[in-house]
Amino acid sequence: ACRLGWPAFVLPFVFAWSPGLLLIGKPLEVTLAIVFAIGGVWLGTAAISGYFLKALSPWRRWGAGLAAVLMLAPADHTIHFAGLALGLVIIGLEFRRKEAAA
């Protein structure tokens, strides 16, 4: 239950760090905050559960976890975009591995 319920413990802190999630700010800031929060929770859950499209290797789990931390961290958007880039690499590798197995 904790593998999938961890956002309930983490997201209140993310709300405090990112006013954009409370729809406070410019539309671009709000949109970016929502995208980073959804991506961070999604990648964090994949890292904790160890499964995306198939079972994740330990290195991909660590990569997804690092991407989630970078996307949810209270930092500027440079760090968030680095997490997004790493997350997209992990997702791309997983889709490529799925296609190679099919």
N, C-alpha and C positions, 0 to 999 in steps of 0.2 A: 504494500500500500504506500509505503514511503517513496518507492521508486517513481511512482506517478503523482504523488501528492506533494512533492517538494515545492512546486510553485506556490502553494498556499502559504508556505513559510517565507519564501523569498520575495514574492511580488509586493507585499506591503512596503518593504524597504525600497524596492525599485520605484514605487509610486512616490515615496518621499524624496528620492534623488532626482526624479525626472518629472517635473510638473507637466510636461507634454502629455503624459499618460492621463492626466486629469483634465485634458483638453484646455490647458492654459498655455497660451503662447500663439505664435504665428502658425498658420496651417502647415507649412513645411516642417516646422519643429514637432508639431503634434503627429504628423504622418511618420516622420523618422522615428520618433519615440515608440510608436505603436509597432512599426516594422521591426525595430531592434528587440522589443520585448517579446513579440511573437516568435521571432527567429531564435532568440536566446533560450526561451522556454522549450521550443521544439528540439533544438540541438542538445540542450541539457538533458531532456528526457531521453533522447536517443543515447546519450553517453551513459546515463545512469542505468537505463534498462539494458544497454548493450545490443540493441536491435534497431535497425533502420529499415532497409528492404530485406536484409538478411542479417544474420548475427555479425556484429562488428568485430574486427580484429582489435587487439588492445591498443595499437597505435591510432587507429581511427576513433576509438572511444576517447582516448586522451585528446585527440585533435578536436573532436566535437565538444568535449567538455571545456577545452580552452577557448574555443570559439564562443560558446555560451557565456563563459565568464567575461570575455571581452565585450560581448554585446550587452550584457546586463550591468557592467561595472559603471560606477558613477564617474565618468570621465567625459572628455570632449568627443566629438564625432569622429576624430581620427582613429581613436581606439575602437570605437564601434564599427567603423568601416573595415578595420583590420580583422575584427571578428567575423564580420559578414563575408569578407573575402575568403578567410579560412573555412568558414562554414560552407560556402559555395564549392570550394575545392573538395571538401569531404563528401558533399552531396553528389558532385560530379563523378568522383571516384566510385561511389556506391552504385550509381546508375550505370556506369561503364562496366563494373564488375557483374551487375545483374544481366546486362546484355551479352556479355562474354559467356556467361553460364547458360544462357538460353539457346 
